[in-house]
Amino acid sequence: MDTASLIDSTAAPIHELGGAFYYAPATAKRGESLGLDVFMFYGLGRGGVLGDVDADDVVKAFRWFSPTVVRAQWNEGRELADPATVALAYVEAARAYARSTFTETEVLRAFCLAASETVAAAPSGRWPLVDGYRAFELPEDCVARAYQLVVILREMRGAAHGDAVEELGLSPAEAHFLTGGDTFELYAYDGGDVPVTDELIERRALAEDRTTALLVPCYDVLDEDRRIALLEGVRELAATADIDVEDVAD
């Protein structure tokens, strides 16, 4: 399997897998123990990997959300809890989700080796959320380790896609609107419709290709055996979590 095909075929399941713990009941309960509802736990927990930073730094790192909503959520959350403390709790929530969902297998052990190489190959100082998550040690147990790596792979794709969209002159709002479904509202955008033109649609498609190209150096470090291991690991994790695996092709 060539590198681009591996990236493209695992993109959708990695996206769904890496965010599966966000609003899980156990995650919400952990947030409530810190005085945060599940949405504020998401904002302060995911953003907290950056440290106790200014709201504008979180806006830049999150990229896809309405800046007004991110600033309000971050500033309100900081009044209730320390971002670094919440970030650790959020990582622990991800690990807990993994331990309650998956089982250690040979496939996952091989996946951890492959995913670790890919994550280590991501550039430093370019994608803040990736750097923030990589600062947390990987757990000893295979299940939590595998899932924490999936979370980072998800952040890598999101960051690379943000770079691609920006390079091609699309705003986050335009990119969301062109994606369709409920994505536009999900990321807290409102107001008038984005004018849809053939040029915008073409740039949106090019952004997907550019995203893959930006990630190729991170996945190119894998030899054929590691590529297969990463593919099979994503397939197994997605199947266990009842996530559609049709796109995880051979």
N, C-alpha and C positions, 0 to 999 in steps of 0.2 A: 504494500500500500504506500502510495506517495504521500508526502507530508501534507500537502494541501487537502487531499481527500480525507486524511485522518482528522484534520482540524474541522473541516466542514461537516463531516458525518457525526462528530461528537459534540458539536456546538450546542445544538438544541437540548439534548439530554443533560449536558453539563450545566446549562443555564437553569433548567428546572431543578436538577438535583441540588445545586449549590444554594438555591433559595428555598428549598423545601422546609428547612427548619425555622424560617423567619417567623411564621405565624402559627406554628404548631402549639397546641395547648400547653405543653410543658415549657416551651419558650415564653409564652405569655405569663405563665405562673412565676417563672424566674424573674421576669421583668417587674411583676407586681411586688415581689419581695424587696425590690429596690425603689418602690414608689412610682414606677413607670408603667404606662399602659403599653400594649404590644407594639403600637406604632412608634411611640417615643423610644421604646427599648431598641427598636430597629435603627432609628436615626442616631441615637446616642451610642449604641453598641457598635454599629458598623462604622460610623464616623469616628468613634472613640479610638480606633486603632491609629489614628493620626496624632493622638495626644490631646491635650487641652488647648486646642487651637481656636483661632477666630472663625466665626461662622462662614466668612467668605472662603476660607480654605476648604471647608466642608462642601460648600457649593461647587467649587472647582473640582474637587475629587469625585463628588456624586455625579456631576455633569448633566445627568438626564432629567433631574427633577426641576420643578419650578423653583427658582432661587428664593422667592418670597417664602415659600413653604419650608424650605430647608433651614433658612435663617431663623424663622419663628420656632421651629421644632428644636433646633440645636440650642438656641439661647434659653428657651424655656426649660429644656432638659438639664442644662448646666446648672440651673438654679436648684435642681432637685438631687443631682448626683454627680460624682466626679467621672468625667468621660473615660479615663483610663481604667477605673474600677468597673464601669459598665462594659467597656470593651472586653475585659477579661471574662466577665460574666456571659457576654454574648458568645465568645469563643467556646466557653464551657457549655453553653446551650447547644451549640452545633455538635460538640462532642457527645453530649447526652442524647441528642436526637439520633446520632449514628449508632450508638451503643444499643438503643432501643429498637433500631430498625434493621440493622445489618448483622451478618454473621461472618466471622473470619473464615476465609477460604484460601486455597492456593492462588486462585485468580486474583483476589484482593492483595495478597502479599506481593505478587508480581506487579500488580498495578501500582502499588506504593513506590516500588523502585523506579518505574518508568515516570510516574507523575512527579516524583521528587527531582528527577533530572530536568524535566521540563520547567518546573517552578524555579529551580536554581538558575536556569538559563535566561529567565526574564530580566530585562534591564533594570538596574538600580537607579533611583533618583528620577525616574520618568513617570511611573504610575504609583502615586502615593498610597492608594488603598492596598495595592499588591505589596509594597514595602512594609506597610503597617501590619498586614496579616503574616508576612514572612518573619516578622520580629518575634512572633510567638513560637515557642518550641513545638515541634510535632510530638504528639503523644506516643508512648511506647506501644500501646495496643494497636493492632493493625486496623481495626474497624474505624476507630476515631481518627487515626492517622490518615487513612484513605479519604475520609470525608473532609477533613480539614484541607487536604490537598485539592479536593474537588472545589471547595469554596474559593481557594486561591485561583484555580484555573478559571473559574467563573469571573473573578475580578479581572484577570488578565484579558479575557475576551471583551468584557465591558470597557476596559480602559483602551484597548486597541481600537475598538469600534468607535469610541469617542474621538480618538485621534483621526480615524479615517473620515468620519463625518465632518470634522472640523476642516481637514485638508480639502475636502470636496465642496466646501462652502455651504453646507447644510447646517441649520440651527437644530438643537435638540427637539424643539417643538415640531419642526418640519419632518424630522426623521421619525418621530413618534406618530405623527398624523399619517404619514405614508405607510407606516407599518400596518395600520388598520386595527380593527377590533376595539378593545377598551383601553389600549395602551395610552392614548392621548389623555384620557381622564385619570388613569391610574397614576400618572406622574404629575398630577395636580395642575395641568394646564387648562385654561378656559379662554373665553373670548371667541373671536370670529374664527371661521375656518381658515386653514392654511390654503392659499391658492395652489391647486394641483396642476402642474404643467408636465408635459412630456420630458422636459429637461430635468425637472426635480425627480421624476420617477427614475430616469436614467442615472442620475447621480446617486440616488438611494441604492440602486442595484450595484453601482460601482463601489459604493462604500462597503458592501459586504465582501467584495473581492479584495479590496484594500485591507480590510480587517484581517482576512486570512493571510495576506502577504506580510503584514506586520508581525504576525505570530509565527510565521515559518521558522525564523531563526531559533525560537524557543523549543520548537518540536523537532527541528532538524538534528538536534543532539542525540536523538534516539536511533538506535539501530533497528533493524527489521523486527527482531524479537521483542524489543521494548515497545515498538509501535503496536504490535499485536497485543501485547500485555495491557497497554493503555486502552486500546479499543475494547478488549474483552472485559476489562474491569468496569468501564463505563456501562457496557451492556449489562453486566451482572447487577451493578448498583441500581441502574434504572429499572430493571425488571423487578428487583426486590421492592423498590419504592413504588411500584405500579405506575411508572412513567413510560409513556409510549416510546418504544425502542425501534420503531420502523426506520427512523432516520440513521440509526447506528449501523451503517452498512459494512459489508466485508470489504 
